[in-house]
Amino acid sequence: MELIIDIGNSSAKIAVFDGENIVYRSTCRNDFLSPIDEILKTYNIKRSIVSTVAGLKGKVGPQLRSYGLPDILLNDATTPEYNKYYGLPSTMGSDRLGAIVAARKKYEGRNILIVDNGSCITYEFIDRDGHYLGGNISPGIFMRLQAMHTWTALLPLVDTDGPLPDIGYDTYTAMRSGAVNGVNHEVEGYIRHALKRFPDLVTIITGGAHTVISGGASEVVYDKDLVYEGLREILLSAPRFFAK
């Protein structure tokens, strides 16, 4: 079994694989991995990988070291070497690396747009030959809502739960609809633009924030486990000298 830990800017996501199947998944704080003790007692973990774009905050570092984890740590110091191995820009984050590795394997021979909607929204373009063409990053839904509250004098802090009309009828619905529907329209715009170049495009939607879009002529796949699967592929296939 393999333990996969993906530490993001706002939370940590954990999965356990038994072969190709995920038998456990959880989300927790990114400064303390509360499920780890129980996971290691319950599952026969043979290999592990930790991806972090936020460092090892709080108690996470001591937690991992106390159990001799992980076999592979993807952070700002090690990820550039893996990016080089997979033919990607050195500055790319490990979560984006995982998504690209999985998408290349699952949709070999296809033109691909990956949309990962988390704290930020990342867009990755891959052609049918597996070449990474580049990508973009923009603020995610929660970041947009937080920014409107932080950088204005009177706008409240609004969450995503509640009415979501096409046209807001008060401050709360206007902000919520502006952020959520604005992201959906942004994603649709990227798809329309990509379809001009790649008529056979497959769009993969992943990430923690809910995104519902009209893909138009693009095949749209919702794959919440894409990063997990890519990180597992890195764990199983990356050159042994990268591991500790």
DRENVEX-682692 format. One record per residue (C-alpha): residue number from 1; residue in one letter; z, x, y. Coordinates in nm, 3 decimals, decimal comma, always signed. Each point is the difference from the previous one (the first is absolute). Layout:
<atoms>
     k   r        zz        xx        yy
   NUM   a         Z         X         Y
...
</atoms>
This chain:
<atoms>
     k   r        zz        xx        yy
     1   m    +0,000    +0,000    +0,000
     2   e    -0,070    +0,108    +0,357
     3   l    +0,212    -0,060    +0,309
     4   i    -0,196    -0,048    +0,323
     5   i    +0,178    +0,002    +0,338
     6   d    -0,190    -0,067    +0,322
     7   i    +0,216    +0,054    +0,310
     8   g    -0,148    -0,153    +0,312
     9   n    +0,104    -0,028    +0,363
    10   s    +0,203    -0,317    -0,049
    11   s    +0,086    -0,018    -0,372
    12   a    -0,031    +0,168    -0,340
    13   k    -0,200    -0,157    -0,279
    14   i    +0,071    +0,087    -0,364
    15   a    -0,193    -0,070    -0,321
    16   v    +0,036    +0,095    -0,366
    17   f    -0,310    +0,027    -0,216
    18   d    -0,009    -0,040    -0,378
    19   g    -0,353    +0,112    -0,074
    20   e    -0,232    -0,187    +0,235
    21   n    +0,250    -0,281    +0,058
    22   i    +0,263    -0,025    +0,272
    23   v    +0,324    -0,113    -0,166
    24   y    +0,221    +0,027    +0,307
    25   r    -0,048    -0,013    +0,375
    26   s    +0,242    -0,014    +0,289
    27   t    +0,028    +0,054    +0,375
    28   c    +0,303    +0,150    +0,171
    29   r    +0,107    +0,194    +0,310
    30   n    -0,174    +0,330    +0,058
    31   d    +0,326    +0,192    +0,054
    32   f    +0,170    -0,095    -0,329
    33   l    -0,178    -0,081    -0,326
    34   s    +0,248    -0,255    -0,133
    35   p    -0,187    -0,088    -0,325
    36   i    -0,033    +0,359    -0,129
    37   d    +0,320    +0,013    -0,207
    38   e    -0,083    -0,321    -0,184
    39   i    -0,365    +0,099    -0,051
    40   l    +0,092    +0,330    -0,163
    41   k    +0,253    -0,173    -0,226
    42   t    -0,246    -0,272    -0,104
    43   y    -0,333    +0,181    -0,036
    44   n    -0,097    +0,317    -0,183
    45   i    -0,155    +0,178    +0,298
    46   k    -0,208    +0,301    -0,102
    47   r    -0,170    +0,086    +0,329
    48   s    +0,045    -0,091    +0,363
    49   i    -0,169    +0,030    +0,337
    50   v    +0,132    -0,065    +0,349
    51   s    -0,231    -0,060    +0,294
    52   t    +0,153    -0,006    +0,346
    53   v    -0,148    -0,034    +0,347
    54   a    +0,349    -0,023    +0,154
    55   g    +0,174    +0,300    -0,157
    56   l    +0,307    -0,023    -0,226
    57   k    +0,244    -0,184    +0,223
    58   g    +0,371    -0,055    -0,046
    59   k    +0,114    +0,035    -0,361
    60   v    -0,346    +0,002    -0,159
    61   g    -0,032    +0,378    -0,031
    62   p    +0,339    +0,048    -0,171
    63   q    -0,067    -0,304    -0,221
    64   l    -0,325    +0,142    -0,130
    65   r    +0,135    +0,352    -0,046
    66   s    +0,301    -0,127    -0,196
    67   y    -0,238    -0,136    -0,264
    68   g    -0,247    +0,289    +0,009
    69   l    -0,267    -0,223    +0,158
    70   p    -0,288    -0,006    +0,066
    71   d    -0,264    +0,196    -0,194
    72   i    -0,228    -0,028    +0,303
    73   l    +0,110    -0,048    +0,361
    74   l    -0,272    -0,103    +0,243
    75   n    +0,116    +0,063    +0,357
    76   d    -0,136    +0,159    +0,315
    77   a    +0,033    +0,346    -0,157
    78   t    -0,166    -0,067    -0,336
    79   t    -0,246    -0,285    +0,065
    80   p    -0,261    +0,223    +0,175
    81   e    -0,054    +0,193    -0,326
    82   y    -0,058    -0,321    -0,194
    83   n    -0,230    -0,129    +0,272
    84   k    -0,204    +0,318    -0,035
    85   y    -0,017    -0,044    -0,376
    86   y    -0,126    -0,358    +0,040
    87   g    -0,243    +0,090    +0,281
    88   l    +0,190    -0,174    +0,280
    89   p    +0,109    +0,105    +0,351
    90   s    +0,315    +0,214    -0,003
    91   t    +0,182    -0,223    +0,248
    92   m    -0,027    -0,317    -0,209
    93   g    +0,333    -0,155    -0,106
    94   s    +0,100    -0,020    -0,365
    95   d    -0,007    -0,380    -0,010
    96   r    -0,362    +0,001    +0,116
    97   l    -0,077    +0,270    -0,256
    98   g    +0,142    -0,218    -0,277
    99   a    -0,206    -0,302    +0,104
   100   i    -0,322    +0,203    +0,012
   101   v    +0,058    +0,162    -0,340
   102   a    +0,056    -0,341    -0,161
   103   a    -0,294    -0,168    +0,173
   104   r    -0,243    +0,276    -0,102
   105   k    +0,103    -0,039    -0,363
   106   k    +0,007    -0,382    -0,013
   107   y    -0,322    -0,060    +0,194
   108   e    -0,210    +0,300    -0,098
   109   g    -0,358    -0,033    +0,124
   110   r    +0,091    -0,249    +0,273
   111   n    +0,016    +0,025    +0,379
   112   i    +0,364    -0,065    +0,083
   113   l    +0,209    -0,101    +0,300
   114   i    +0,377    +0,029    -0,057
   115   v    +0,226    -0,193    +0,238
   116   d    +0,369    +0,091    -0,035
   117   n    +0,206    -0,233    +0,217
   118   g    +0,349    +0,144    +0,047
   119   s    +0,187    +0,132    +0,304
   120   c    -0,345    +0,118    +0,103
   121   i    -0,333    -0,126    -0,126
   122   t    -0,217    +0,270    -0,153
   123   y    -0,371    -0,033    -0,069
   124   e    -0,173    +0,234    -0,247
   125   f    -0,375    +0,010    -0,065
   126   i    -0,135    +0,143    -0,327
   127   d    -0,367    +0,001    -0,100
   128   r    -0,137    -0,073    -0,346
   129   d    -0,014    +0,372    -0,081
   130   g    +0,376    +0,028    +0,056
   131   h    -0,033    +0,180    +0,334
   132   y    +0,274    -0,078    +0,250
   133   l    -0,172    -0,089    +0,326
   134   g    +0,310    -0,029    +0,219
   135   g    +0,238    -0,266    +0,118
   136   n    +0,193    -0,157    +0,284
   137   i    +0,364    -0,088    +0,074
   138   s    +0,129    -0,284    +0,217
   139   p    +0,340    -0,169    +0,057
   140   g    +0,114    -0,240    -0,272
   141   i    +0,130    -0,354    +0,047
   142   f    +0,369    +0,090    +0,030
   143   m    -0,073    +0,292    +0,230
   144   r    -0,198    -0,229    +0,230
   145   l    +0,282    -0,254    +0,015
   146   q    +0,258    +0,273    +0,061
   147   a    -0,213    +0,163    +0,270
   148   m    -0,042    -0,325    +0,192
   149   h    +0,378    -0,046    +0,004
   150   t    +0,084    +0,364    +0,080
   151   w    -0,255    +0,060    +0,274
   152   t    +0,041    -0,323    +0,196
   153   a    +0,290    -0,144    +0,198
   154   l    +0,010    -0,354    -0,139
   155   l    -0,190    -0,032    -0,328
   156   p    +0,232    -0,064    -0,298
   157   l    -0,002    +0,176    -0,336
   158   v    -0,197    -0,230    -0,229
   159   d    -0,031    +0,023    -0,378
   160   t    -0,290    -0,115    -0,217
   161   d    +0,178    -0,301    -0,149
   162   g    -0,080    -0,326    +0,172
   163   p    -0,294    -0,205    +0,128
   164   l    -0,329    +0,186    +0,027
   165   p    -0,243    -0,216    +0,198
   166   d    -0,346    +0,119    +0,098
   167   i    +0,108    -0,044    +0,362
   168   g    +0,367    +0,052    +0,084
   169   y    +0,186    -0,283    +0,175
   170   d    +0,306    +0,200    +0,115
   171   t    +0,103    +0,364    +0,040
   172   y    +0,108    +0,041    -0,362
   173   t    -0,311    -0,147    -0,158
   174   a    -0,224    +0,178    +0,252
   175   m    +0,151    +0,338    -0,091
   176   r    +0,009    -0,067    -0,374
   177   s    -0,355    -0,133    -0,010
   178   g    -0,121    +0,276    +0,228
   179   a    +0,140    +0,268    -0,231
   180   v    -0,077    -0,154    -0,342
   181   n    -0,334    -0,161    +0,080
   182   g    -0,094    +0,299    +0,213
   183   v    +0,042    +0,229    -0,301
   184   n    -0,200    -0,237    -0,220
   185   h    -0,285    -0,012    +0,254
   186   e    +0,013    +0,378    +0,038
   187   v    -0,038    +0,047    -0,377
   188   e    -0,287    -0,249    -0,009
   189   g    -0,168    +0,193    +0,280
   190   y    +0,022    +0,326    -0,195
   191   i    -0,152    -0,171    -0,302
   192   r    -0,290    -0,143    +0,201
   193   h    -0,066    +0,341    +0,151
   194   a    +0,011    +0,175    -0,339
   195   l    -0,230    -0,259    -0,159
   196   k    -0,279    +0,101    +0,237
   197   r    -0,002    +0,341    -0,168
   198   f    +0,119    -0,097    -0,349
   199   p    -0,126    -0,345    -0,106
   200   d    +0,167    +0,036    -0,342
   201   l    +0,342    +0,079    +0,149
   202   v    +0,323    -0,072    -0,189
   203   t    +0,307    -0,037    +0,226
   204   i    +0,343    +0,070    -0,149
   205   i    +0,300    -0,150    +0,182
   206   t    +0,337    +0,159    -0,075
   207   g    +0,334    +0,062    +0,173
   208   g    +0,317    -0,195    +0,065
   209   a    -0,115    -0,221    +0,287
   210   h    -0,181    -0,319    -0,098
   211   t    -0,368    -0,001    +0,095
   212   v    -0,231    -0,296    -0,058
   213   i    -0,356    +0,057    +0,110
   214   s    -0,353    -0,126    -0,043
   215   g    -0,202    +0,283    -0,148
   216   g    -0,335    -0,158    +0,073
   217   a    -0,254    +0,165    -0,229
   218   s    +0,251    +0,263    -0,113
   219   e    +0,185    -0,030    -0,331
   220   v    +0,371    -0,006    +0,092
   221   v    +0,268    +0,111    -0,247
   222   y    +0,374    -0,029    +0,062
   223   d    +0,174    +0,287    -0,181
   224   k    +0,368    +0,046    +0,088
   225   d    +0,037    +0,282    -0,255
   226   l    -0,285    +0,222    +0,122
   227   v    +0,223    +0,277    +0,142
   228   y    +0,226    -0,006    -0,306
   229   e    -0,302    +0,041    -0,226
   230   g    -0,141    +0,284    +0,205
   231   l    +0,330    +0,187    +0,008
   232   r    +0,028    -0,037    -0,377
   233   e    -0,352    +0,137    -0,040
   234   i    +0,098    +0,301    +0,213
   235   l    +0,312    +0,050    -0,212
   236   l    -0,199    -0,010    -0,325
   237   s    -0,307    +0,197    +0,101
   238   a    +0,083    +0,236    +0,289
   239   p    -0,008    +0,373    -0,078
   240   r    +0,321    +0,111    -0,167
   241   f    +0,057    +0,281    +0,249
   242   f    +0,057    -0,258    +0,273
   243   a    +0,307    -0,134    -0,183
   244   k    +0,335    +0,170    +0,041
</atoms>
